[in-house]
Amino acid sequence: MNAPATPRRRILVRRPTADFPAEVGAPAFVLGRPIAGVRVGIRHDGTWRSWQYIARIWAGFLRRDGAIPVLLQTGERTGAEGEKTRAELEAWHGEIDCAVSGLGTCGSCTMWSVRDAVGVEAKGKPVAAAICEEFVTHARTTASFLGHPQLKVLVLPYPLETLPESELLPIAEESYPRFLALIGASR
């Protein structure tokens, strides 16, 4: 015996998420001048050999172009070491005219790279966060959450850490002018 057929009905499936409001946040700044004479901060956390190598190469490029590189290695973020790191970041903000903060190549490293870049931007200075392509969405989400949706992101290949210096050098050479363009600097 067959069960009686039920009439077909149309159902409406609603999307359970709302659209995000238009992102309005802190302004992003540009240098708007040649890099010569500019104090350029390069922040790293001491973890990623690849970014330390690129930072050293860029420091040489900056010196060649007449700029003054100001490197900062950040430390832990909690306890006494965290207080020391925050004090060093605050002092660094006063020493630089613009910066790059990296390297975002894992979840927490991306978050701290972005947070430290936002700290520079909050001082009214141009900055870019150096983030590997695998973590760009995380970086942009973090920047938006911190009220800086327009934060400039310098996208680097992923993974960098597994590459030998012979393969990192062309990446450093190619990404340096992109960094300058992001912060609005000319050579």
MDAnalysis code that builds the backbone (N, CA, C; Angstrom):
import MDAnalysis as mda
import numpy as np

u = mda.Universe.empty(561, n_residues=187, atom_resindex=np.repeat(np.arange(187), 3), trajectory=True)
u.add_TopologyAttr("name", ["N", "CA", "C"] * 187)
u.add_TopologyAttr("resid", np.arange(1, 188))
u.add_TopologyAttr("resname", ["MET", "ASN", "ALA", "PRO", "ALA", "THR", "PRO", "ARG", "ARG", "ARG", "ILE", "LEU", "VAL", "ARG", "ARG", "PRO", "THR", "ALA", "ASP", "PHE", "PRO", "ALA", "GLU", "VAL", "GLY", "ALA", "PRO", "ALA", "PHE", "VAL", "LEU", "GLY", "ARG", "PRO", "ILE", "ALA", "GLY", "VAL", "ARG", "VAL", "GLY", "ILE", "ARG", "HIS", "ASP", "GLY", "THR", "TRP", "ARG", "SER", "TRP", "GLN", "TYR", "ILE", "ALA", "ARG", "ILE", "TRP", "ALA", "GLY", "PHE", "LEU", "ARG", "ARG", "ASP", "GLY", "ALA", "ILE", "PRO", "VAL", "LEU", "LEU", "GLN", "THR", "GLY", "GLU", "ARG", "THR", "GLY", "ALA", "GLU", "GLY", "GLU", "LYS", "THR", "ARG", "ALA", "GLU", "LEU", "GLU", "ALA", "TRP", "HIS", "GLY", "GLU", "ILE", "ASP", "CYS", "ALA", "VAL", "SER", "GLY", "LEU", "GLY", "THR", "CYS", "GLY", "SER", "CYS", "THR", "MET", "TRP", "SER", "VAL", "ARG", "ASP", "ALA", "VAL", "GLY", "VAL", "GLU", "ALA", "LYS", "GLY", "LYS", "PRO", "VAL", "ALA", "ALA", "ALA", "ILE", "CYS", "GLU", "GLU", "PHE", "VAL", "THR", "HIS", "ALA", "ARG", "THR", "THR", "ALA", "SER", "PHE", "LEU", "GLY", "HIS", "PRO", "GLN", "LEU", "LYS", "VAL", "LEU", "VAL", "LEU", "PRO", "TYR", "PRO", "LEU", "GLU", "THR", "LEU", "PRO", "GLU", "SER", "GLU", "LEU", "LEU", "PRO", "ILE", "ALA", "GLU", "GLU", "SER", "TYR", "PRO", "ARG", "PHE", "LEU", "ALA", "LEU", "ILE", "GLY", "ALA", "SER", "ARG"])
u.atoms.positions = np.array([
    [0.836, -1.168, 0.000],
    [0.000, 0.000, 0.000],
    [0.886, 1.238, 0.000],
    [0.598, 2.173, -0.860],
    [1.364, 3.416, -0.976],
    [0.797, 4.476, -0.049],
    [1.733, 5.210, 0.555],
    [1.315, 6.327, 1.399],
    [0.843, 7.453, 0.499],
    [-0.088, 8.223, 0.966],
    [-0.565, 9.325, 0.130],
    [0.574, 10.335, -0.095],
    [0.642, 10.822, -1.290],
    [1.674, 11.813, -1.650],
    [1.395, 13.129, -0.944],
    [2.464, 13.715, -0.445],
    [2.297, 15.025, 0.183],
    [2.569, 16.085, -0.878],
    [1.844, 17.150, -0.842],
    [2.043, 18.196, -1.840],
    [3.421, 18.825, -1.670],
    [4.052, 19.167, -2.780],
    [5.355, 19.840, -2.730],
    [5.172, 21.274, -2.274],
    [6.051, 21.651, -1.369],
    [6.000, 23.029, -0.894],
    [7.374, 23.640, -1.078],
    [7.393, 24.878, -1.306],
    [8.646, 25.618, -1.451],
    [9.040, 26.162, -0.090],
    [10.297, 25.962, 0.252],
    [10.775, 26.522, 1.505],
    [11.836, 27.577, 1.191],
    [11.984, 28.491, 2.086],
    [12.972, 29.562, 1.962],
    [14.046, 29.322, 3.017],
    [15.290, 29.199, 2.571],
    [16.399, 29.023, 3.491],
    [17.048, 30.382, 3.677],
    [17.076, 30.810, 4.890],
    [17.661, 32.112, 5.180],
    [19.139, 31.950, 5.500],
    [19.893, 32.922, 5.094],
    [21.315, 32.939, 5.407],
    [21.446, 33.351, 6.867],
    [22.156, 32.552, 7.662],
    [22.193, 32.846, 9.103],
    [23.185, 33.934, 9.510],
    [23.720, 34.641, 8.554],
    [24.662, 35.706, 8.890],
    [24.204, 37.011, 8.265],
    [24.511, 38.065, 8.936],
    [24.174, 39.386, 8.415],
    [25.349, 39.918, 7.606],
    [25.081, 40.848, 6.736],
    [26.152, 41.515, 6.010],
    [26.910, 42.399, 6.986],
    [28.221, 42.487, 6.765],
    [29.028, 43.379, 7.593],
    [28.718, 44.820, 7.207],
    [28.733, 45.701, 8.173],
    [28.556, 47.115, 7.825],
    [29.786, 47.589, 7.056],
    [29.639, 48.701, 6.371],
    [30.778, 49.274, 5.655],
    [31.906, 49.499, 6.644],
    [33.113, 49.126, 6.217],
    [34.247, 49.250, 7.123],
    [34.772, 50.677, 7.123],
    [34.586, 51.326, 8.228],
    [35.124, 52.664, 8.422],
    [36.015, 52.560, 9.646],
    [37.234, 52.957, 9.492],
    [38.150, 52.837, 10.610],
    [39.216, 53.908, 10.548],
    [40.261, 53.646, 11.265],
    [41.375, 54.583, 11.323],
    [41.979, 54.773, 9.937],
    [42.485, 55.960, 9.663],
    [43.089, 56.193, 8.347],
    [44.431, 55.480, 8.225],
    [44.759, 55.142, 6.991],
    [46.089, 54.612, 6.691],
    [46.910, 55.784, 6.149],
    [48.164, 55.826, 6.478],
    [49.000, 56.968, 6.130],
    [49.999, 56.611, 5.050],
    [50.449, 57.624, 4.314],
    [51.493, 57.443, 3.314],
    [52.606, 58.450, 3.572],
    [53.798, 58.066, 3.205],
    [54.954, 58.926, 3.424],
    [54.944, 60.104, 2.455],
    [54.695, 59.831, 1.178],
    [54.579, 60.899, 0.189],
    [55.876, 61.636, -0.101],
    [57.006, 60.952, -0.008],
    [58.289, 61.595, -0.285],
    [59.346, 60.526, -0.535],
    [60.524, 60.932, -0.974],
    [61.611, 59.954, -1.154],
    [62.021, 59.321, 0.175],
    [62.539, 58.118, 0.100],
    [62.918, 57.366, 1.292],
    [64.211, 57.893, 1.920],
    [65.018, 58.622, 1.162],
    [66.287, 59.147, 1.680],
    [66.036, 60.012, 2.914],
    [66.808, 59.753, 3.957],
    [66.702, 60.516, 5.197],
    [65.611, 60.034, 6.142],
    [64.837, 59.050, 5.732],
    [63.713, 58.555, 6.526],
    [64.195, 57.432, 7.449],
    [63.701, 57.453, 8.682],
    [63.995, 56.378, 9.636],
    [62.921, 55.305, 9.476],
    [63.331, 54.155, 8.933],
    [62.403, 53.075, 8.584],
    [62.525, 51.936, 9.592],
    [61.451, 51.702, 10.322],
    [61.432, 50.605, 11.278],
    [61.196, 49.274, 10.597],
    [61.939, 48.270, 11.016],
    [61.722, 46.893, 10.563],
    [61.566, 46.056, 11.817],
    [60.364, 45.548, 12.042],
    [60.058, 44.793, 13.248],
    [60.007, 43.303, 12.925],
    [60.648, 42.507, 13.778],
    [60.536, 41.052, 13.687],
    [60.487, 40.492, 15.105],
    [60.062, 39.249, 15.212],
    [59.930, 38.672, 16.550],
    [61.029, 37.679, 16.885],
    [62.013, 37.537, 16.003],
    [63.128, 36.647, 16.275],
    [62.855, 35.188, 15.979],
    [61.648, 34.873, 15.557],
    [61.279, 33.478, 15.327],
    [61.634, 32.991, 13.931],
    [61.372, 33.818, 12.926],
    [61.442, 33.345, 11.541],
    [62.745, 33.757, 10.880],
    [63.604, 32.777, 10.656],
    [64.896, 32.964, 10.004],
    [64.733, 33.658, 8.652],
    [63.697, 33.297, 7.926],
    [63.476, 33.873, 6.596],
    [63.239, 35.382, 6.672],
    [62.438, 35.832, 7.637],
    [62.154, 37.263, 7.766],
    [63.375, 38.011, 8.297],
    [64.132, 37.390, 9.177],
    [65.360, 38.015, 9.659],
    [66.328, 38.237, 8.488],
    [66.404, 37.265, 7.600],
    [67.267, 37.396, 6.419],
    [66.774, 38.536, 5.526],
    [65.471, 38.542, 5.232],
    [64.900, 39.604, 4.388],
    [65.105, 40.967, 5.053],
    [64.924, 41.039, 6.360],
    [65.127, 42.307, 7.086],
    [66.558, 42.802, 6.924],
    [67.534, 41.896, 7.010],
    [68.943, 42.302, 6.825],
    [69.185, 42.804, 5.400],
    [68.603, 42.122, 4.426],
    [68.760, 42.547, 3.023],
    [68.119, 43.931, 2.846],
    [66.909, 44.094, 3.363],
    [66.225, 45.383, 3.239],
    [66.987, 46.488, 3.946],
    [67.581, 46.189, 5.113],
    [68.362, 47.208, 5.815],
    [69.482, 47.710, 4.907],
    [70.113, 46.806, 4.174],
    [71.142, 47.205, 3.211],
    [70.569, 48.050, 2.084],
    [69.409, 47.654, 1.567],
    [68.753, 48.433, 0.507],
    [68.406, 49.838, 1.011],
    [67.895, 49.906, 2.238],
    [67.521, 51.197, 2.809],
    [68.741, 52.103, 2.961],
    [69.839, 51.540, 3.463],
    [71.068, 52.336, 3.574],
    [71.528, 52.812, 2.197],
    [71.494, 51.920, 1.210],
    [71.867, 52.271, -0.156],
    [71.024, 53.447, -0.664],
    [69.733, 53.454, -0.294],
    [68.809, 54.491, -0.758],
    [68.794, 55.715, 0.155],
    [69.700, 55.780, 1.120],
    [69.830, 56.954, 1.971],
    [68.942, 56.976, 3.191],
    [68.228, 55.884, 3.461],
    [67.357, 55.815, 4.635],
    [68.131, 55.257, 5.825],
    [67.517, 55.338, 6.982],
    [68.121, 54.832, 8.208],
    [67.248, 53.693, 8.739],
    [67.706, 52.445, 8.600],
    [66.907, 51.329, 9.126],
    [66.999, 51.266, 10.647],
    [65.864, 51.003, 11.277],
    [65.800, 50.871, 12.741],
    [65.122, 49.533, 13.023],
    [65.935, 48.514, 13.273],
    [65.411, 47.174, 13.494],
    [64.982, 46.987, 14.941],
    [63.897, 46.249, 15.120],
    [63.401, 45.939, 16.457],
    [63.017, 44.471, 16.503],
    [63.556, 43.767, 17.473],
    [63.137, 42.394, 17.735],
    [62.252, 42.409, 18.963],
    [61.005, 42.019, 18.795],
    [60.077, 41.990, 19.917],
    [60.235, 40.694, 20.689],
    [59.795, 40.722, 21.935],
    [59.881, 39.549, 22.800],
    [58.503, 39.054, 23.183],
    [58.457, 38.399, 24.328],
    [57.203, 37.845, 24.839],
    [56.177, 38.951, 25.085],
    [54.921, 38.568, 25.255],
    [53.843, 39.551, 25.400],
    [53.170, 39.518, 26.756],
    [53.622, 38.661, 27.659],
    [53.016, 38.593, 28.983],
    [54.085, 38.747, 30.056],
    [53.655, 39.088, 31.253],
    [54.555, 39.200, 32.389],
    [55.577, 40.310, 32.221],
    [56.698, 40.148, 32.912],
    [57.755, 41.164, 32.879],
    [58.307, 41.333, 31.467],
    [58.475, 40.233, 30.745],
    [58.967, 40.314, 29.354],
    [57.968, 41.078, 28.479],
    [56.683, 40.882, 28.715],
    [55.664, 41.611, 27.966],
    [55.731, 43.110, 28.229],
    [55.951, 43.484, 29.479],
    [56.102, 44.910, 29.811],
    [57.317, 45.496, 29.101],
    [58.403, 44.730, 29.074],
    [59.618, 45.179, 28.383],
    [59.348, 45.350, 26.886],
    [58.659, 44.383, 26.284],
    [58.334, 44.459, 24.854],
    [57.481, 45.683, 24.562],
    [56.458, 45.932, 25.383],
    [55.593, 47.098, 25.166],
    [56.379, 48.395, 25.276],
    [57.293, 48.472, 26.230],
    [58.122, 49.680, 26.390],
    [59.047, 49.868, 25.185],
    [59.627, 48.780, 24.704],
    [60.498, 48.865, 23.531],
    [59.720, 49.282, 22.288],
    [58.513, 48.752, 22.129],
    [57.674, 49.159, 20.991],
    [57.341, 50.644, 21.069],
    [56.971, 51.107, 22.240],
    [56.620, 52.520, 22.405],
    [57.815, 53.418, 22.087],
    [58.993, 53.050, 22.544],
    [60.197, 53.825, 22.231],
    [60.495, 53.780, 20.738],
    [60.348, 52.614, 20.133],
    [60.574, 52.432, 18.692],
    [59.647, 53.339, 17.885],
    [58.379, 53.431, 18.288],
    [57.423, 54.308, 17.599],
    [57.954, 55.736, 17.512],
    [58.633, 56.189, 18.563],
    [59.171, 57.541, 18.576],
    [60.429, 57.707, 17.748],
    [61.100, 56.616, 17.415],
    [62.353, 56.675, 16.658],
    [62.168, 56.597, 15.153],
    [60.994, 56.184, 14.684],
    [60.809, 55.876, 13.263],
    [59.833, 56.837, 12.596],
    [59.943, 56.905, 11.265],
    [59.009, 57.694, 10.459],
    [57.982, 56.817, 9.760],
    [58.320, 55.550, 9.559],
    [57.453, 54.574, 8.911],
    [57.995, 53.194, 9.267],
    [57.268, 52.128, 8.889],
    [57.746, 50.810, 9.311],
    [57.138, 49.686, 8.487],
    [57.743, 48.524, 8.673],
    [57.188, 47.249, 8.234],
    [57.245, 46.326, 9.442],
    [56.166, 45.581, 9.669],
    [56.065, 44.687, 10.811],
    [55.819, 43.278, 10.299],
    [56.703, 42.367, 10.638],
    [56.519, 41.006, 10.163],
    [57.144, 40.016, 11.123],
    [56.908, 38.832, 10.908],
    [56.357, 38.171, 9.736],
    [55.115, 37.410, 10.147],
    [54.055, 37.574, 9.385],
    [52.846, 36.798, 9.595],
    [52.929, 35.518, 8.788],
    [53.337, 34.436, 9.441],
    [53.413, 33.150, 8.757],
    [52.861, 32.020, 9.625],
    [52.134, 32.402, 10.660],
    [51.360, 31.464, 11.480],
    [50.279, 32.314, 12.153],
    [49.406, 31.711, 12.879],
    [48.294, 32.463, 13.457],
    [48.708, 33.537, 14.445],
    [49.480, 33.163, 15.465],
    [49.850, 34.157, 16.483],
    [50.853, 35.163, 15.935],
    [51.769, 34.724, 15.088],
    [52.746, 35.658, 14.504],
    [52.045, 36.693, 13.625],
    [51.023, 36.252, 12.914],
    [50.250, 37.179, 12.090],
    [49.546, 38.203, 12.966],
    [48.912, 37.725, 14.037],
    [48.195, 38.632, 14.924],
    [49.140, 39.678, 15.517],
    [50.311, 39.261, 16.003],
    [51.230, 40.224, 16.612],
    [51.853, 41.144, 15.567],
    [52.120, 40.635, 14.381],
    [52.641, 41.504, 13.316],
    [51.638, 42.605, 13.000],
    [50.366, 42.229, 12.918],
    [49.314, 43.214, 12.637],
    [49.150, 44.165, 13.821],
    [49.093, 43.639, 15.029],
    [48.931, 44.506, 16.206],
    [50.059, 45.529, 16.298],
    [51.281, 45.089, 16.029],
    [52.407, 46.013, 16.107],
    [52.378, 47.019, 14.956],
    [51.891, 46.608, 13.785],
    [51.722, 47.556, 12.673],
    [50.649, 48.586, 13.029],
    [49.563, 48.138, 13.621],
    [48.493, 49.053, 14.042],
    [49.039, 50.060, 15.050],
    [49.948, 49.634, 15.918],
    [50.568, 50.553, 16.869],
    [51.314, 51.685, 16.174],
    [51.978, 51.370, 15.074],
    [52.675, 52.395, 14.287],
    [51.652, 53.319, 13.627],
    [50.635, 52.715, 13.012],
    [49.607, 53.501, 12.332],
    [48.866, 54.406, 13.312],
    [48.678, 53.942, 14.531],
    [48.001, 54.747, 15.548],
    [48.799, 56.007, 15.895],
    [50.091, 55.999, 15.593],
    [50.937, 57.179, 15.817],
    [50.951, 58.093, 14.589],
    [50.128, 57.771, 13.582],
    [50.031, 58.606, 12.382],
    [51.169, 58.398, 11.400],
    [51.756, 57.196, 11.428],
    [52.896, 56.910, 10.564],
    [52.554, 55.778, 9.596],
    [53.083, 55.858, 8.369],
    [52.813, 54.792, 7.401],
    [53.480, 53.483, 7.823],
    [52.774, 52.388, 7.563],
    [53.272, 51.069, 7.944],
    [52.651, 50.017, 7.039],
    [53.347, 48.924, 6.893],
    [52.801, 47.745, 6.215],
    [53.095, 46.540, 7.095],
    [52.171, 45.608, 7.099],
    [52.391, 44.339, 7.786],
    [52.823, 43.326, 6.733],
    [53.959, 42.674, 6.943],
    [54.462, 41.647, 6.026],
    [53.843, 40.311, 6.414],
    [53.000, 39.799, 5.519],
    [52.208, 38.611, 5.828],
    [52.316, 37.616, 4.674],
    [52.559, 36.362, 4.999],
    [52.581, 35.319, 3.966],
    [51.160, 35.080, 3.460],
    [51.068, 34.764, 2.165],
    [49.768, 34.685, 1.491],
    [48.766, 33.765, 2.188],
    [49.215, 32.740, 2.859],
    [48.323, 31.814, 3.546],
    [47.577, 32.466, 4.709],
    [48.104, 33.601, 5.215],
    [47.547, 34.222, 6.421],
    [46.994, 35.627, 6.179],
    [46.810, 36.003, 4.930],
    [46.324, 37.350, 4.608],
    [44.913, 37.575, 5.143],
    [44.035, 36.605, 5.001],
    [42.659, 36.771, 5.508],
    [42.686, 36.987, 7.019],
    [43.477, 36.226, 7.723],
    [43.610, 36.381, 9.180],
    [44.130, 37.783, 9.513],
    [45.118, 38.250, 8.745],
    [45.681, 39.584, 8.984],
    [44.626, 40.657, 8.775],
    [43.887, 40.570, 7.694],
    [42.865, 41.590, 7.408],
    [41.737, 41.559, 8.440],
    [41.362, 40.368, 8.876],
    [40.334, 40.253, 9.914],
    [40.832, 40.879, 11.218],
    [42.064, 40.587, 11.584],
    [42.637, 41.158, 12.812],
    [42.711, 42.674, 12.724],
    [43.178, 43.183, 11.586],
    [43.275, 44.640, 11.407],
    [41.893, 45.287, 11.509],
    [40.899, 44.687, 10.890],
    [39.536, 45.230, 10.971],
    [39.026, 45.207, 12.404],
    [39.253, 44.102, 13.099],
    [38.830, 43.990, 14.494],
    [39.469, 45.084, 15.349],
    [40.704, 45.443, 15.027],
    [41.422, 46.474, 15.784],
    [41.090, 47.892, 15.315],
    [40.153, 48.013, 14.359],
    [39.722, 49.331, 13.902],
    [40.585, 49.926, 12.807],
    [41.390, 49.090, 12.139],
    [42.282, 49.555, 11.072],
    [42.079, 48.717, 9.809],
    [40.874, 48.747, 9.234],
    [40.590, 47.889, 8.078],
    [41.410, 48.241, 6.837],
    [41.975, 49.424, 6.789],
    [42.760, 49.839, 5.622],
    [44.259, 49.585, 5.805],
    [44.638, 48.861, 6.853],
    [46.046, 48.571, 7.089],
    [46.661, 47.947, 5.837],
    [47.820, 48.445, 5.471],
    [48.495, 47.941, 4.275],
    [49.157, 46.607, 4.591],
    [48.980, 45.646, 3.689],
    [49.535, 44.315, 3.860],
    [50.461, 44.010, 2.681],
    [51.708, 43.727, 2.994],
    [52.678, 43.296, 2.000],
    [52.610, 41.773, 1.963],
    [52.083, 41.236, 0.862],
    [51.876, 39.793, 0.751],
    [53.159, 39.132, 0.237],
    [53.611, 38.147, 1.001],
    [54.805, 37.388, 0.660],
    [54.418, 35.931, 0.412],
    [55.245, 35.188, -0.319],
    [54.912, 33.783, -0.588],
    [54.885, 32.938, 0.687],
    [54.175, 31.832, 0.596],
    [54.124, 30.875, 1.701],
    [54.438, 29.494, 1.150],
    [55.267, 28.739, 1.832],
    [56.006, 29.057, 3.041],
    [57.360, 29.675, 2.712],
    [57.746, 30.658, 3.469],
    [59.075, 31.267, 3.324],
    [60.115, 30.491, 4.116],
    [59.722, 29.990, 5.255],
    [60.678, 29.435, 6.212],
    [61.451, 28.247, 5.663],
    [60.901, 27.543, 4.714],
    [61.579, 26.354, 4.188],
    [62.568, 26.684, 3.077],
    [62.596, 27.943, 2.641],
    [63.427, 28.309, 1.507],
    [64.862, 28.620, 1.917],
    [65.826, 28.211, 1.092],
    [67.215, 28.600, 1.364],
    [67.414, 30.077, 1.024],
    [68.500, 30.652, 1.536],
    [68.775, 32.069, 1.298],
    [68.856, 32.389, -0.196],
    [69.336, 31.437, -0.999],
    [69.428, 31.674, -2.444],
    [68.055, 31.914, -3.067],
    [66.996, 31.372, -2.467],
    [65.631, 31.608, -2.961],
    [64.966, 32.777, -2.246],
    [65.443, 33.114, -1.050],
    [64.891, 34.264, -0.328],
    [65.380, 35.585, -0.919],
    [66.595, 35.610, -1.436],
    [67.149, 36.848, -1.985],
    [66.269, 37.450, -3.080],
    [65.828, 36.666, -4.093],
    [64.949, 37.273, -5.101],
    [63.619, 37.769, -4.518],
    [63.130, 37.099, -3.485],
    [61.886, 37.543, -2.834],
    [62.137, 38.875, -2.140],
    [63.268, 39.002, -1.460],
    [63.620, 40.271, -0.805],
    [63.754, 41.381, -1.836],
    [64.406, 41.085, -2.947],
    [64.617, 42.094, -3.996],
    [63.298, 42.525, -4.636],
    [62.399, 41.576, -4.857],
    [61.114, 41.884, -5.502],
    [60.152, 42.597, -4.555],
    [60.196, 42.255, -3.260],
    [59.215, 42.804, -2.328],
    [59.609, 44.182, -1.787],
    [60.881, 44.536, -1.816],
    [61.320, 45.841, -1.304],
    [60.638, 47.007, -2.028],
    [60.641, 47.047, -3.374],
    [59.941, 48.164, -4.022],
    [58.425, 48.146, -3.779],
    [57.858, 46.954, -3.595],
    [56.417, 46.887, -3.282],
    [56.156, 47.477, -1.902],
    [57.056, 47.224, -0.951],
    [56.933, 47.831, 0.373],
    [56.989, 49.351, 0.263],
    [57.985, 49.871, -0.470],
    [58.095, 51.324, -0.633],
    [56.819, 51.898, -1.231],
    [56.269, 51.229, -2.248],
    [55.044, 51.708, -2.884],
    [53.867, 51.711, -1.882],
    [53.775, 50.664, -1.075],
    [52.672, 50.582, -0.098],
    [52.703, 51.754, 0.889],
    [53.897, 52.126, 1.336],
    [53.969, 53.218, 2.320],
    [54.055, 54.589, 1.664],
    [54.053, 54.612, 0.337],
    [54.070, 55.905, -0.377],
    [55.428, 56.545, -0.420],
    [56.476, 55.737, -0.473],
    [57.842, 56.278, -0.545],
    [58.400, 56.087, -1.946],
    [59.235, 56.967, -2.362],
    [59.942, 56.827, -3.648],
    [61.432, 56.725, -3.366],
    [62.170, 56.269, -4.358],
    [63.628, 56.149, -4.210],
    [64.319, 57.397, -4.667],
])
